[in-house]
């Protein structure tokens, strides 16, 4: 499918409004600053009303530029007369002001041009007074004073100055100086060392993209400086001005540098980004180019995005990404074309190499017959596969022809030739997925697989999903390809082996491609995606087994991570239930690989050693169950614990421990911890707290084991003290002994770094002792250590969700809580459970960016919560606790 359109701009209406702009009233020096400030205030208010009335972005820019011209001209006239400035001086606007593309709080770049006959010292009083006055009235000004000759020298020494001068526009004074500039300076700026200038601007663009986040699809993009932002478009137009002498987007069309549809799309994208930027400036009352979460919601409301299956803010951000993508693709294509022309001129001989129906021209892949893509759409996919096989970039002309042939590919998507070409590209042995993003950017992937194309630029308004759905999916798919190709053997040896041993990876690739394709359709996106997979499977002619595997992966793509991170993996019944749900080893392996690729492609640092450990444990146990390899029996496990305890503490103590520890302890505990746990329990008989801290570098966390006399609400108390010291709890396993002790094992992590440092733990341990002894209440400690009222970053909302599950365990009710991650959340939840009379046997804590997902295995009076009234009461208590913490 073709790339979705950018919202069209409103009609240009600034010309009709120019007459209603406020007038800058002339006067004397004593009222000048007051008059200028009042004029600015009225002009901005007028522009804001115009903008809020639905004006086009470029129209608002033109209106702001006209108002600024009126102010600058009036001040220049007054100051020139007052200071008796020498004749022949001219004031020129540069940069965005020169192009008349101002936003409400844009910087003003001004040049005072003087004839060569006027010395710099003679112009200095006017230059000093004028720039100072503008700063006094809160206009950010870039200022320079030069003769035309000095402009040439400065431009040769500094490409930034050369760039600013390209947009020079006469504003005030003697127009003769600007005429001389346009006659004697501008032609040289447009032709002198053009290749060097283009290379420098291309390097500058890449460096800026890297600085501001090298992706269009950032959570909080920079509208001006980010990839696909307004500065990217400006850079492309500067390059086109120097290389082709084309002025503006209309010039690109007039010189046939871009097709009419592409120019229209760029104009719409520019106007959309300008409207956003104007609104950011008006909302903040200052220059603001970063589209933060709170501003995203405000702008979406202003632009009138309606409620629907997709949140208004997500629909708005999708259009923002589409606009940025349109700019990025056009800018990159234009730069590539300019670089190709430079390379062709430098080349001493014609370089051409035939590659089947295609050819490599100067090291780039193209085709001699431009109409072939449209006549034989399958060759588009063959072309991309050939480029990947030979490691060749695409020639700019071939990219243009490919884009023009997208409708033909859409129409032929179900033909045998296109389907065969798609399979050959998608499942090519040895592929590393290098061309996936290009295939998507050109609209080819969506043309063949519209089920995937529908999530192009689909934004998810949270901190967890760093990328849009389509970009995240392609990253994940590319990870599977690189795993299959053997490039991750050193970092992921076990996963690499599983992937290489997979007989048919094609269903896995398809499942990965559509695993999130159901998002934005309302309801369960996994089930919606499965329906899409059914349609794709039929069209591709998959075998029954391939369809079974692919549909299973789309439907169950969240199941393995949910089970591993939020359920008790020591429960044999849970493993048996999960195995029945998976069905066989091949589907289990595919689901394991998909889950790894999914999590590790969400964003940086999302795949952790802790998650890897949990998923591997679930995979190994389920695989053993499916293969009929029963785990070690309870009696054998007990014997191993008994042997370790007896060796250190004697037979009597070993028997005593075996009697007081619950069965769950033996099934979910590594026997290597037996001696440590026995010693801690012995010490807890004599003192209020026994503790041990061990680090697990491979898991990226530390294990904190605490033993103490048991009491109601002990978990809440321990969690509260740890939260005060900013010690994050990843999981908690609670064991209550028959003789009144508690053994709690926490996987913990400090705010920064993977391991809990000793100084922080010593401070936390001292506070734990004080609270357990009763020397200090937990409330007093939390109030004393509570962070001050610092301004908080606005985050996307997280609607609290509390559910009870009696299917996950035969002995416990599992309480699942999703809420905004906050300091003290586990303490608040554990306290609420204790108040409700629930006993907590296990707590599993996980976070996705700013969203906490906590699960508790609980009983009331030793049994699961079965009665609807009991369940409703518990949900109400927990909801109240979450709301209270949020309001605090």
Secondary structure as UniProt FT lines:
FT   HELIX           14..17
FT   HELIX           18..20
FT   HELIX           29..31
FT   HELIX           32..52
FT   TURN            53..54
FT   HELIX           57..82
FT   TURN            83..84
FT   TURN            87..88
FT   STRAND          90..94
FT   HELIX           95..98
FT   TURN            99..100
FT   TURN            104..105
FT   STRAND          108..113
FT   TURN            116..117
FT   HELIX           120..136
FT   TURN            137..138
FT   STRAND          141..146
FT   HELIX           148..157
FT   HELIX           159..166
FT   STRAND          169..173
FT   HELIX           175..180
FT   HELIX           181..185
FT   HELIX           186..191
FT   TURN            192..193
FT   HELIX           194..211
FT   TURN            219..220
FT   TURN            223..225
FT   TURN            227..228
FT   HELIX           230..244
FT   HELIX           248..254
FT   TURN            255..256
FT   HELIX           260..284
FT   HELIX           293..302
FT   TURN            303..304
FT   HELIX           312..346
FT   STRAND          352..355
FT   TURN            356..357
FT   STRAND          358..361
FT   TURN            362..363
FT   STRAND          364..366
FT   TURN            370..371
FT   HELIX           372..375
FT   HELIX           378..390
FT   STRAND          393..394
FT   HELIX           396..404
FT   HELIX           406..411
FT   TURN            412..414
FT   HELIX           416..426
FT   TURN            429..430
FT   TURN            434..435
FT   HELIX           436..441
FT   TURN            442..443
FT   HELIX           444..448
FT   HELIX           450..453
FT   TURN            454..457
FT   HELIX           469..484
FT   TURN            485..491
FT   HELIX           493..500
FT   HELIX           506..514
FT   TURN            515..520
FT   HELIX           525..540
FT   HELIX           544..555
FT   TURN            556..558
FT   HELIX           559..566
FT   TURN            569..570
FT   HELIX           572..582
FT   HELIX           585..600
FT   TURN            601..602
FT   TURN            604..605
FT   HELIX           609..626
FT   TURN            627..628
FT   HELIX           634..649
FT   HELIX           651..660
FT   HELIX           663..668
FT   HELIX           671..673
FT   HELIX           674..684
FT   TURN            685..686
FT   STRAND          690..696
FT   TURN            697..700
FT   STRAND          701..709
FT   TURN            712..713
FT   HELIX           714..724
FT   TURN            725..726
FT   STRAND          727..736
FT   TURN            738..739
FT   STRAND          741..750
FT   HELIX           758..773
FT   HELIX           778..785
FT   STRAND          801..805
FT   STRAND          813..820
FT   TURN            823..824
FT   HELIX           825..835
FT   TURN            836..837
FT   STRAND          838..848
FT   TURN            849..850
FT   STRAND          851..860
FT   TURN            861..862
FT   HELIX           868..887
//
